Amino acid sequence: MSNERPVQAVTPPAEPPTTATRRRFIAATAAAGGAAVVGGLAAGQPALAAEAAPGSRAATAVGGSKDDRNAKKEKKMRIVAVEEAFSIPGAIRQEAAIRQRMDVPEAIKQEWFRRLDDLTELRLADMDANGVDVQVLSYSTPGLEVIEDPAEAVAVARRVNDHLAKVVAAHPKRFAGFAVLPLQDPKAAVVELRRAVKELGLKGVLYNDHVRGHYLDEPRFRPVWAELERLGVTLYLHPAVIPADNWRVFDGYPVLVGPSWGWTATVGAHALRLIYGGVFDEFPRASVTLGHMGELLPFQMARLDSRYPQVPVEQRVDHLPSYYLRKNVYVTTSGVMSHAALLGAVHAVGVDRVLFSIDYPFESSAEAVGFLRSAPYAPADLARIAHGNADRLLGL
């Protein structure tokens, strides 16, 4: 890991007034309780108890003089965002019904749908306004995981991947894409994976957690991992809007089920199944990408390693859990705009394994880019997070 030094804070561009985000809604509803302070905790300064908001006195102290910050603004940094959702109305029969059940204020929900269904006008304008060079597009949840019939899943996967490839071909400098896979039929999924990468030019796979209650450590999915390794592409493991099962601890608290906690807990556990299930021992060059700052697994590494000696010998894998988190897992910043969390993730897994993401349209591009630009890193390390690691991992 390179030596990390504070860099100049940059005030994020103003957020377009039409943008509706989860973060804005949460902030509005929590306003009576006081504002949280976010921003520039510098590497090597653990004594700073709070993060400083970009533009605040604390951020100025970390970021340097006004002249230094202005000079930094003038130098454009390439930005690649790697978990950016889209949708195709009517592609999945269950999608409309599932969308309507989402427990989100109607105005915010409708704005999400409007932006998910748009792949050029609104999206490109948002990217241009906020200095985002490339979005790596992926099909939104609910996705193929809700389809019961394997043949239908195969047909929908082909339709979605063909549509995505056409969009990327029309805007090759602005978009790249993650394929969807019909994992209900692993053999068909291998065929579609090969087609999506070799013929359509897609850069990997994004899948929404479970395959109708099944997880990707199961033996039936080994051929998919073999093909992912052979092609050298990553599988981005993303939360599913419909859980595989219901946890009693969530009863009466629907806020715990979704993005605030439940999704992190379930996807993080799924990733651990891959580790403890020996997937990466069998396919050591395979990789998984986890959003939301690695679904918190980087912060649990010491605990995972310290408890590993208690695992029965016959169930152990070749290395400690931290080995796989540093060798087979990539982490993105999607939806977690905290410099303290970013510093922790980078220190845990290494600066070469952390990628920038917005989680468009569910998060604000302006806020996410402002968070990135004001991150307390030397320019070379910041460039790795902003685009270099994505360029390398995805072959952009």
Wavefront OBJ file of the C-alpha trace (Angstrom):
o trace
v 0.000 0.000 0.000
v 1.328 3.400 -0.934
v 1.986 6.185 1.555
v -1.270 8.093 1.951
v -1.237 11.857 2.358
v -4.043 14.403 2.617
v -4.942 16.150 -0.593
v -6.818 19.361 -1.181
v -10.521 19.361 -0.437
v -12.758 20.306 -3.348
v -16.265 21.595 -2.873
v -18.659 19.265 -4.710
v -20.736 20.701 -7.554
v -24.252 21.771 -6.703
v -26.790 18.961 -6.823
v -29.409 19.379 -9.580
v -32.712 20.439 -7.972
v -34.623 17.664 -9.733
v -32.495 14.880 -8.312
v -34.372 12.834 -5.701
v -32.226 10.573 -3.557
v -32.501 8.342 -0.581
v -29.846 10.387 1.158
v -31.781 13.631 0.735
v -34.946 12.024 2.084
v -33.112 10.614 5.101
v -31.458 13.952 5.746
v -34.785 15.769 5.595
v -36.518 13.421 7.980
v -33.594 13.503 10.410
v -33.155 17.280 10.342
v -34.808 17.785 13.701
v -32.155 15.611 15.308
v -29.198 17.667 14.063
v -26.856 17.349 11.114
v -24.094 14.783 10.759
v -20.655 16.002 9.813
v -18.993 14.202 6.914
v -15.787 14.690 5.026
v -12.027 14.722 5.378
v -10.478 12.445 7.989
v -6.850 12.264 6.962
v -4.741 9.129 6.893
v -2.351 9.062 9.789
v -4.583 11.335 11.919
v -6.592 8.890 14.060
v -7.064 11.497 16.772
v -9.622 13.346 14.634
v -12.869 12.255 16.222
v -15.219 13.669 13.560
v -15.073 13.949 9.815
v -14.984 17.406 8.278
v -17.483 18.487 5.668
v -15.977 19.592 2.358
v -15.670 23.370 2.479
v -15.694 23.548 6.271
v -12.830 24.967 8.355
v -11.703 21.475 9.251
v -11.679 20.415 5.614
v -9.691 23.520 4.713
v -7.120 22.664 7.374
v -6.768 19.164 5.970
v -6.930 20.221 2.330
v -4.529 23.142 2.303
v -4.822 26.757 1.199
v -7.467 28.233 -1.071
v -4.928 28.674 -3.862
v -3.908 25.014 -3.579
v -7.513 23.892 -3.750
v -8.215 26.065 -6.779
v -5.180 24.658 -8.547
v -6.406 21.148 -7.814
v -9.837 21.960 -9.263
v -8.243 22.972 -12.552
v -6.719 19.542 -13.063
v -9.457 17.218 -14.291
v -9.499 13.725 -12.850
v -11.007 10.870 -14.834
v -13.919 9.342 -12.919
v -15.399 5.886 -13.547
v -18.476 4.869 -11.546
v -19.034 1.118 -11.419
v -22.446 0.356 -9.864
v -24.884 2.411 -11.894
v -28.346 0.964 -12.435
v -30.693 0.928 -15.401
v -33.925 -0.851 -16.236
v -35.923 -1.943 -19.270
v -39.686 -1.498 -18.668
v -41.503 -4.786 -19.134
v -38.409 -6.968 -19.466
v -39.269 -8.882 -16.278
v -42.924 -9.649 -15.675
v -42.744 -9.359 -11.899
v -40.848 -6.073 -11.935
v -43.771 -3.644 -11.929
v -45.493 -5.346 -9.002
v -42.274 -5.507 -7.000
v -41.507 -1.853 -7.714
v -44.887 -0.795 -6.368
v -44.254 -2.656 -3.093
v -41.034 -0.760 -2.407
v -41.374 1.054 0.928
v -40.172 4.454 -0.305
v -42.039 7.789 -0.556
v -43.847 7.911 -3.892
v -42.140 11.053 -5.226
v -38.683 9.588 -4.670
v -39.718 6.237 -6.125
v -41.097 7.794 -9.302
v -37.923 9.824 -9.785
v -35.861 6.649 -9.463
v -38.005 4.884 -12.074
v -37.768 7.833 -14.455
v -33.973 7.785 -14.262
v -33.638 3.990 -14.305
v -35.593 3.770 -17.549
v -33.520 6.509 -19.194
v -30.154 5.550 -20.661
v -29.114 8.731 -22.421
v -30.773 12.109 -21.881
v -31.058 12.379 -18.082
v -28.116 10.120 -17.363
v -25.588 11.781 -19.651
v -26.642 15.224 -18.449
v -26.108 14.108 -14.853
v -22.689 12.670 -15.711
v -21.637 15.835 -17.522
v -22.832 18.098 -14.709
v -20.789 16.171 -12.150
v -17.650 15.260 -14.074
v -18.327 11.521 -14.387
v -16.554 10.192 -17.464
v -17.864 6.614 -17.507
v -20.746 4.726 -15.919
v -20.554 0.937 -15.785
v -24.209 0.035 -16.272
v -25.962 -2.882 -14.585
v -29.541 -4.091 -14.559
v -31.392 -2.907 -11.481
v -33.021 -4.998 -8.806
v -35.497 -6.690 -9.146
v -33.580 -8.604 -11.768
v -33.340 -12.114 -13.118
v -33.269 -13.561 -9.602
v -37.075 -13.221 -9.361
v -37.746 -15.374 -12.458
v -38.820 -18.922 -11.653
v -38.725 -20.546 -15.111
v -35.133 -21.192 -16.280
v -36.082 -20.886 -19.954
v -37.646 -17.493 -19.330
v -34.517 -16.415 -17.430
v -32.349 -17.370 -20.423
v -34.539 -15.389 -22.830
v -34.616 -12.309 -20.583
v -30.844 -12.448 -20.048
v -30.244 -12.387 -23.793
v -32.662 -9.496 -24.248
v -31.149 -7.410 -21.452
v -27.559 -8.077 -22.520
v -28.305 -7.301 -26.163
v -30.009 -4.029 -25.177
v -27.126 -3.046 -22.920
v -24.535 -3.836 -25.574
v -26.331 -1.566 -28.069
v -26.362 1.299 -25.570
v -22.654 0.854 -24.874
v -21.886 0.671 -28.599
v -23.733 3.950 -29.149
v -21.735 5.682 -26.377
v -18.484 3.701 -26.081
v -16.593 6.476 -24.300
v -19.304 7.040 -21.700
v -20.678 3.584 -20.885
v -19.498 0.063 -20.179
v -21.682 -2.764 -18.904
v -22.095 -5.730 -16.570
v -24.052 -8.667 -17.978
v -26.958 -10.448 -16.336
v -26.872 -14.251 -16.132
v -29.670 -16.866 -16.020
v -28.184 -18.688 -13.049
v -31.373 -20.725 -12.685
v -29.698 -22.859 -15.399
v -25.947 -22.873 -14.711
v -25.058 -24.508 -18.055
v -27.027 -21.873 -19.941
v -25.440 -19.209 -17.739
v -21.969 -20.308 -18.872
v -23.033 -20.025 -22.513
v -24.532 -16.564 -21.964
v -21.516 -15.390 -19.967
v -19.202 -16.371 -22.815
v -21.441 -14.636 -25.365
v -21.823 -11.480 -23.261
v -18.075 -11.054 -22.801
v -16.628 -12.363 -26.062
v -19.324 -11.229 -28.522
v -21.032 -8.284 -26.816
v -17.985 -6.819 -25.072
v -19.516 -6.607 -21.609
v -17.024 -6.317 -18.766
v -18.246 -8.773 -16.149
v -21.422 -9.798 -14.356
v -23.645 -8.215 -11.748
v -26.031 -10.540 -9.920
v -28.505 -9.743 -7.170
v -27.502 -12.044 -4.295
v -29.359 -15.377 -4.256
v -30.690 -17.624 -7.022
v -34.206 -18.188 -5.685
v -32.785 -19.139 -2.302
v -29.623 -20.821 -3.588
v -26.127 -19.378 -3.123
v -23.164 -19.370 -5.458
v -20.929 -21.578 -3.307
v -23.104 -24.571 -4.201
v -21.478 -27.206 -6.479
v -23.971 -26.573 -9.283
v -22.388 -23.150 -9.875
v -18.780 -24.339 -10.169
v -18.881 -24.242 -14.012
v -19.872 -20.568 -13.823
v -16.885 -19.796 -11.601
v -14.618 -21.716 -13.954
v -15.799 -19.575 -16.870
v -15.502 -16.336 -14.900
v -11.906 -17.259 -14.081
v -11.134 -18.308 -17.655
v -12.502 -15.051 -19.066
v -10.847 -12.971 -16.349
v -13.978 -11.016 -15.426
v -15.447 -10.200 -12.027
v -18.828 -11.024 -10.543
v -20.350 -8.044 -8.753
v -22.490 -9.447 -5.936
v -25.331 -6.999 -5.332
v -28.261 -7.045 -2.877
v -31.647 -8.427 -3.928
v -34.791 -6.461 -3.157
v -36.592 -9.718 -2.256
v -34.721 -11.650 0.479
v -34.197 -15.391 0.331
v -35.859 -15.749 3.729
v -37.204 -13.687 6.620
v -35.191 -13.043 9.770
v -37.217 -12.750 12.984
v -34.852 -10.090 14.284
v -36.298 -7.784 11.595
v -39.916 -8.347 12.677
v -41.663 -5.028 13.240
v -38.693 -3.037 11.910
v -38.924 -2.920 8.109
v -36.173 -0.286 8.055
v -33.728 -3.071 8.979
v -34.645 -5.310 6.042
v -33.270 -3.220 3.181
v -30.263 -1.007 2.483
v -29.725 0.267 6.017
v -28.700 -3.172 7.312
v -30.335 -6.306 5.918
v -28.807 -6.109 2.460
v -25.328 -5.646 3.882
v -25.762 -8.566 6.272
v -27.059 -10.983 3.637
v -24.661 -10.094 0.818
v -21.711 -10.032 3.201
v -22.697 -13.485 4.455
v -23.037 -14.696 0.854
v -19.476 -13.513 0.149
v -18.262 -15.371 3.240
v -19.977 -18.523 1.961
v -17.837 -18.217 -1.173
v -14.706 -17.947 0.971
v -15.516 -20.707 3.450
v -16.991 -22.849 0.679
v -13.628 -23.061 -1.072
v -14.631 -21.255 -4.277
v -11.415 -19.247 -4.338
v -9.246 -22.226 -3.471
v -10.626 -24.000 -6.532
v -10.587 -20.863 -8.702
v -7.815 -18.680 -7.275
v -7.982 -16.097 -10.089
v -11.741 -15.572 -9.752
v -12.964 -12.377 -8.129
v -16.037 -10.920 -6.500
v -16.812 -7.217 -6.243
v -18.835 -5.971 -3.266
v -20.513 -2.589 -3.055
v -21.297 -0.405 -0.051
v -17.684 -0.380 1.129
v -17.394 -4.160 0.846
v -20.664 -4.811 2.707
v -18.620 -4.019 5.840
v -16.408 -7.127 5.531
v -13.141 -5.116 5.475
v -13.978 -3.899 8.984
v -14.583 -7.448 10.219
v -11.332 -8.967 8.939
v -9.514 -9.136 12.265
v -12.521 -10.775 13.919
v -12.885 -13.307 11.093
v -9.222 -14.267 11.373
v -9.179 -14.446 15.164
v -12.158 -16.819 15.221
v -10.932 -18.979 12.350
v -8.980 -21.446 14.565
v -12.344 -22.517 15.988
v -13.486 -23.786 12.566
v -13.397 -27.617 12.465
v -10.328 -28.856 10.606
v -12.372 -30.681 7.965
v -14.211 -27.434 7.086
v -11.175 -25.176 6.806
v -9.927 -23.607 3.587
v -6.339 -22.994 2.482
v -5.907 -19.523 4.003
v -7.280 -17.166 6.611
v -10.398 -15.210 5.564
v -8.393 -11.974 5.264
v -6.269 -13.564 2.529
v -9.266 -13.930 0.232
v -10.618 -10.482 1.088
v -7.288 -9.054 -0.069
v -6.773 -11.367 -3.071
v -10.204 -12.227 -4.489
v -12.486 -9.377 -3.397
v -12.810 -5.836 -4.733
v -14.660 -3.127 -2.810
v -16.655 -0.185 -4.124
v -17.778 2.969 -2.371
v -21.392 2.828 -3.567
v -23.752 4.559 -1.156
v -21.147 5.025 1.609
v -19.846 8.596 1.463
v -17.685 8.554 4.564
v -13.977 9.282 4.508
v -13.527 7.333 7.735
v -15.076 4.262 6.082
v -13.000 4.768 2.932
v -9.790 5.022 4.941
v -10.688 1.866 6.846
v -11.467 -0.089 3.684
v -8.279 1.027 1.960
v -6.165 0.141 4.994
v -7.859 -3.257 5.200
v -7.804 -4.488 1.591
v -5.353 -2.101 -0.100
v -5.782 0.967 -2.283
v -5.560 -1.139 -5.456
v -8.782 -2.984 -4.580
v -11.135 -0.057 -3.914
v -13.244 1.382 -6.751
v -15.455 4.442 -6.932
v -19.192 4.040 -7.355
v -22.214 6.319 -7.082
v -25.196 3.893 -7.041
v -27.043 6.078 -9.546
v -29.915 6.958 -9.482
v -30.404 5.946 -5.852
v -27.681 8.286 -4.627
v -26.662 11.815 -5.600
v -23.893 12.039 -8.190
v -22.976 15.494 -6.906
v -22.548 14.241 -3.355
v -20.650 11.118 -4.380
v -18.234 13.006 -6.628
v -17.717 15.657 -3.964
v -16.906 12.911 -1.473
v -14.395 11.407 -3.904
v -12.670 14.659 -4.824
v -12.239 15.683 -1.189
v -10.950 12.269 -0.056
v -7.693 12.564 1.946
v -5.347 10.783 -0.445
v -2.281 11.615 -2.488
v -3.200 12.287 -6.136
v -1.832 8.959 -7.381
v -3.869 6.952 -4.870
v -6.981 9.042 -5.467
v -6.642 8.372 -9.194
v -6.529 4.624 -8.501
v -9.831 4.820 -6.634
v -11.409 7.221 -9.131
v -10.615 5.248 -12.268
v -7.350 3.306 -12.298
v -8.551 0.219 -10.472
v -11.737 0.045 -12.563
v -9.747 0.494 -15.782
v -7.494 -2.392 -14.783
v -10.137 -4.750 -13.388
v -12.652 -4.208 -16.193
v -10.267 -3.610 -19.070
v -11.725 -0.200 -19.872
l 1 2 3 4 5 6 7 8 9 10 11 12 13 14 15 16 17 18 19 20 21 22 23 24 25 26 27 28 29 30 31 32 33 34 35 36 37 38 39 40 41 42 43 44 45 46 47 48 49 50 51 52 53 54 55 56 57 58 59 60 61 62 63 64 65 66 67 68 69 70 71 72 73 74 75 76 77 78 79 80 81 82 83 84 85 86 87 88 89 90 91 92 93 94 95 96 97 98 99 100 101 102 103 104 105 106 107 108 109 110 111 112 113 114 115 116 117 118 119 120 121 122 123 124 125 126 127 128 129 130 131 132 133 134 135 136 137 138 139 140 141 142 143 144 145 146 147 148 149 150 151 152 153 154 155 156 157 158 159 160 161 162 163 164 165 166 167 168 169 170 171 172 173 174 175 176 177 178 179 180 181 182 183 184 185 186 187 188 189 190 191 192 193 194 195 196 197 198 199 200 201 202 203 204 205 206 207 208 209 210 211 212 213 214 215 216 217 218 219 220 221 222 223 224 225 226 227 228 229 230 231 232 233 234 235 236 237 238 239 240 241 242 243 244 245 246 247 248 249 250 251 252 253 254 255 256 257 258 259 260 261 262 263 264 265 266 267 268 269 270 271 272 273 274 275 276 277 278 279 280 281 282 283 284 285 286 287 288 289 290 291 292 293 294 295 296 297 298 299 300 301 302 303 304 305 306 307 308 309 310 311 312 313 314 315 316 317 318 319 320 321 322 323 324 325 326 327 328 329 330 331 332 333 334 335 336 337 338 339 340 341 342 343 344 345 346 347 348 349 350 351 352 353 354 355 356 357 358 359 360 361 362 363 364 365 366 367 368 369 370 371 372 373 374 375 376 377 378 379 380 381 382 383 384 385 386 387 388 389 390 391 392 393 394 395 396
